[in-house]
């Protein structure tokens, strides 16, 4: 408390001095005109207020209840003093970008927050109507006609005998009177509880439990529709809008910061140039004024040149100069000869040193040396990966020897590089600095371990970090190199974001300690790990809530700590909701915004490098080629450029074949009259490559893409026979071609695909010979016959596969053929006992994929997904290497340490034998005998593979707190856990989650986003207008005058005037608001009078809305 008062006095004096220096408020540079100073001032005032209030309460009555409450309130406010460090870092540019992007995004985020609130209110009211009071029935033992206690240890809702849902068994009855699941917090009994439950479901944490409870209470019909639609619309769609807003704002702020930096550099450069110009002018004027010194300067130059030291002229070869021998003969004294000999030997040594350094530099920069180092890193990887729990002694000795040898080799490599490149050039490279740190650390710790000063754990962890050297392979892998470079470039922004995140966690940890410190012990039978009892534990709990894992369980504990689901307790949920929204949805989404921004940079860098390499290759060929060849190369280059300037877009037809290509030159708006229009695709490019893009019509200007929803042209028949029978002019083949390109035929096939998909979903997997399955089996014969006929018609129209444009030259058509062939083969082999037939029947689930070929938008999405999967390999490599490194560190830290005995009083496997007694629910009258067993954790770190699996589950955030606390309790190999033995181990998991889960996993999502953006922009790639300009042009082109309907009948006109008035709109808005409030006022256990009043009000509102509908029908007519 005294230290706190000391800090308060220091901060108050600082604020007072600043107010005197800058003034308080009334001029532009005053103290309170700065946002950070205002924050500081508020913190100081709150601190002073709390100190005065505490002293006053102590003076009034010591520890009175009122004083305690007042002290508590002010302590909660005191936590905001930790915002003070934000002032210190407000000058950091990258942190400014992150802060500004979040602050600027607040206005659009508020709009999204209103949309989310609107969705929650709607679903809460629907939940009230459907599920109110359904969670209070469970199975009870009925003894002598009296209802005793719930029949199950973990009760769940049930349904009465006549209703759908879970039925009670073994002589129990479904009766009301239970408080409900989670101590009665999760339910739809009133509007507040319903909103909290809906919000929890939107966060996707524990929503399946709520769904299954509701299905137990009232059957399967309604609950799944309600909850699945809530998750799809609320969680997948609405909440992801937050990412879009933050990503856009971050990109804008980063561009602004970059522009500011460039402008600053330009100003500095201009200032330097001006200074230099002024300096040169001054020198010129000085020379003009004092010309006598020029000759003196010329005379002084000669002796200066004669006395030049040998180090500056050592590269001059003086062996063959005649004057050198004469000078030697003229030197008569012995001392001069000794001097010349030593001078010669030092010069010889310098030459030899230069020669050796040149050779070493050439060796160090050679490919052989590079791959040799990579091979040593690979050996180091194998040595570390081979370590596991209970390994033999000989393997341990081999690993120790190998690590010492590898350390010596890496030390030799480092020294060789330092000698050949020089220390200054060596330390320029970040990889070299990293190498030096690892090697020096390894040498130091080897010495310390050999002299038995410290344990060998640290050296093992540093050995694992050495695996990062494998990233040196990016030297010959441009795309991977650019990805790693973009990740390193984003480190600044991420470091700033991590600082902001850390401050945020500290604030909420201190608030949590004030609110919940020592209050999570309301149930003595259960030990809770996620608490706020001390600062480190509070930090861990807040970090767990940020990851979203089991945040609702911590909230339930917080509510129960304040008396359960009643008035004061339910207010506590506000703390958890604000923490979750600000931390998870705002701060953590900035990670993804940074990832998207940097990935876009990496992609543009890769494409720019590709273009540069192609240009270099072209120039190289042009230099080495003959004149004729040069002309050909130049001609090819020109053709390629013109080809790039043209946008080739082709329409997609029902079967996905390519139609005639129509080209537009974006630069030349006048169409080329002499251009030859070919009715078929050009022969040099395969027809499948560009077949998915819509046709762009030829005209005097490029049309906006949104207007190109024109009628798709029929794909022409290939100029080749089908099945060697039907020629292109065959009448039957022409009829087949006309049928398959007809829209009615296409829509009919799409309808049958939908029906066949529904029939597959309707099959009974348990009773294979049921009546339903027999009907669906007959329907399957019909569907297969229709699809077979479709394929025969298409093959007749286009040919099978031998010529260009044939049926099997399209991948989506091959998928169609595969699905139909599987169905036909499964019908041919009737025995269901054959495993092959079962597999073939399973492959029928591919049928819905046939719809892709017939839906243009869906086809584009699928193509984007395939492009993203094909090019996502680099991110997979980087993530796997990092995860492998963390797995190796995990093996060093936790191998063999996660074992425990089922009897917690026993610490070793030798002691963990026999039986022990437990008491059910802590009751001494209910003893149970259990066998002791020595068990490992569900996820362990006993070898690298199981460690990677454990860490992968941590990166998904599922169940990671359990593994965290198991690791914190770990003690030694083959020794049981000790409660909170190594809290510092949590740093390993926090660093892993930040690097892998928060950042690298978001890189995957970012890459898909960037790919979709690129594919969307692909059709505009040669257009000179940017996205905003194109949208502006499209808006102008699509603008149409609004047609206003005004009725001619005078009575209808009066009604129309009323309906269109602003007052009528406001009136209806107020009525909708009142109706919403009435619907939200319903609650479980409401009185009959209240229910009747609500029914009357609802009927009244329904009547008013019916009147509105009738008036609008009169005013606007049904059309």
QUITA-V965348 format. One line per field, one symbol per residue. phi: phi as a letter, one per 30 degrees, with the letter a starting at -180 (. if undefined). psi: psi as a letter, one per 20 degrees, with the letter a starting at -180 (. if undefined). burial: I if it has 24 or more other C-alpha atoms within 12 Angstrom, else O. A space follows every 10 residues. Layout:
phi->???
psi->???
burial->???
This chain:
phi->.ddddddddd dddedddddd dcidbcbecd eddceddded dddddddddd dddddddddd aicddddddd dddddddeed dddeedddcd dddddddddd dddddddddd dddddddddd dddddddedd cdidcccbdb dcciicdcbe dcdcdbdbbd edcdkdcdbh icbdbdjddj dhiidcabdb dddddddddd dddicidddd dddddddbjc ddeddddddd ddddddcddd dededddddd dddddddddd dddddddddd dddddddddd dddddddddb dddddddddd ddedddcddd ddcddddcdc dddddddddd dcdddddddd dddddddddd dddddddddd ddddddddde dddddddddd dddddddadi dddddddddd dddddddddd dddddddddd cidddddddd ddddeddddd dddddddddd didbdddedd ddeddddddd ddddecbddd dddddddddd dddddddddd ddddddeddd dddddbeicc cdcddbcccd bbdbdddded dddddddidh dddddddddd dcjidbdddd ddddeddded dddddcdddd eddddddddd dddddddddd dddddddddd ddddddedde dddddddddd dddddcccbb dccecidcdd dbcbcddcdd ddddddccdb ddddcddddc dccddcddad bdddddccdc ddddddddda dchiccdecd dddddddddd cddddddddd dddddddddd dddcdccdcd dddddddddd edddddddde dddddddcid adcdiddddc dddddedddd ddddddddcd dddddddddd ddddddeedd dedccddddd dddddddddd cdeddddddd dddddddddd dddbdiccda cdcddccbdd ddbibbcbcd hidddbdbcb ddbcbddecb bdbddddddd ddddddidid dddddddddd cbdibddbeh dbdddededd ddddddddcd dddedddddd dddddddddc dcdddddddd dddddddcdb ddccdbdddd dddddedddd ddddddeddd dddddddddd ddadiddddd dddddddddd dddddddedd dddddcied
psi->hghghghggg hgggggghgg girghjrhkr giipghhggg gggggggggg gghghghghg kclrgghggg ggghhhhhhi hiigihhhji ipghhggggh hgghihghhh ghhhgggggg gghggghghh jpjijjprpq pookippdrq iqhnqqqrqr girqapqqrl jqqoqriqhr qlkjhoakhr hghggggggg hhikojhhgg ghghhhhjai fgghgghghg ggggghfghi hgggghgghg gghggghghg gggggggggh ggggggghgg gggghghhhm ihighhhhhi hghghhjpqh hhkiipojgj phhhgghhhi ohqhhhgggh ghggghgggg gggggghggg ghghjqhggg hgggghhggg gggghiprqk qqhhhggggg gghgghhggh gggghggggh hqgghgjhph gggggggggg gggghgghgh jkhrqjgghg ghghhiiihh iiiihjnggh ghggghghhi hghhgghhgg ggggggghgg ghhhgjojjj khoiipophn rkhrgghggg gghghhiiok hhghgggggh hkjamaghhh hhhgghgggg gggghfghhh ghggggghhg ggghgghhgg gggggggghg ghgirrgghg gggggggggg ghhhiqoopq qpahjjrpap ppqpohgoip qohippopir qqhipqhigk iiqqqoqpai qpqqhijkmr ppqppqpqmr qpkjgorhjp hghgggghgh jphggghggh ghggghghhg hiqoignhkr hghgghghhh ggghgghggg hgghhggirf ihrpjrgjjp hhhhgggggg gggghhhhoh oihphghggh hhiiiighih hgiiogghgg ggggghgggh jihghggggg gghgghgggh ghhjpjijqq qhoiipirhh hmqbrrprpp kjphimqppq qqqoqrqgpr khrhghghgg hghghijojh hghghhhhiq frpkqrqppl gmhihhhghg ggggggghfh hhhgghgggg gggghhihij hjpiqagghg hgggghhipq pppppoqhph ghhgghgghi qhhgggghgg ggghgggghi iqrpjqrhgg ggggggghhg hggghggggg ghhggiqh.
burial->OOOOOOOIOO IIOOIOOOIO OOOOOOOOOO IIOOOOIOII IIIIIIIIOI IOIIOOOOOO OOOOOOOOOI IIOIIIIIII IIIIOIIOOI OOOIIIIIII IIOOIOOOIO OIIOOIOOII IIIIIIIIII IIIIIIIIII OOOOOOOOOI IOOOIIIIII OOOOIIIIOO OIIIIIOIII IIIIIIIIII IIIIIIIIII IIIIIIIOII IIIIIIIIIO OIIIOIIOOI IOIIIOOIII IIIIIIIIII IIIIOOIOOO OOOOOOOOOO OOOOOOOOOO OOOOOOOOOO OOOOOOOOOO OOOOOOOOOO OOOOOOOOOO OOOOOOOOOO OOOOOOOOOO OOOOOOOOOO OOOOOOOOOO IOOIOOOOOI OOIIOIIIII IIIIIIIIIO OOOOOOOOII OIIIOIIOOI IOIIOIIIII IOOOOIOOOO OIOIIIOIII IIIOIIOOOO OOOOOOOOII IIIIIIIIII IIIOOOOOII IIIIIIIOOI OOIIIIIIII IIIIIIIIII IIIIIIIOII OOOOOOOIII IIIOIIIIII IIIIIIIIII IIIIIIIIII IIOIIOOOOI IIIOIIIOII IIIIIIIIII IIIIIIIIII IIIOOIOOOO OOOOOOOIOO OOOOOOOOOO OOIOOOOOOO OOOOOIIIII IIIIIIIIII IIIIIIOOOO OOOOOOOOOI IOOOOOIIII IIIIIIIIOO OIIIIOOOOO OIIIIIIIOI IIOOOIOIOO OOIIOIIIII IOOOIIOOII OIIOIIIOII OOIOOOOOOO OOOOOIIOOI OOIIOIIIOI IIIIIIIIII IOOIIIIIII IIIIIIIIII IIIIOIIOOO OOOOOOOOOI IOIIIIIIII IIIIIIOOII OIIIIOOIOO OIOIIIIIII IIIIIIIIII IIIIIIIIII IIIIOIIIIO OIOOOOOOOO OOOOOOOOOO OIIIIIIOII IIIIIIIIII IIIIIOIIII IIIIIIIIII IIIIIIIIOO OIIOIIOIII OIIIIIIIII IIIIIIIIII IIIOIOOOII OOIOOOOOOO OOOOOOOOOO OOOOOOOOOO OOOOIIIOIO OOOOOOOOOO OOOOIIOIII IIIIOOOOOO OOOIOOOIOO IOOOOOOIOO IIOIIIOOO
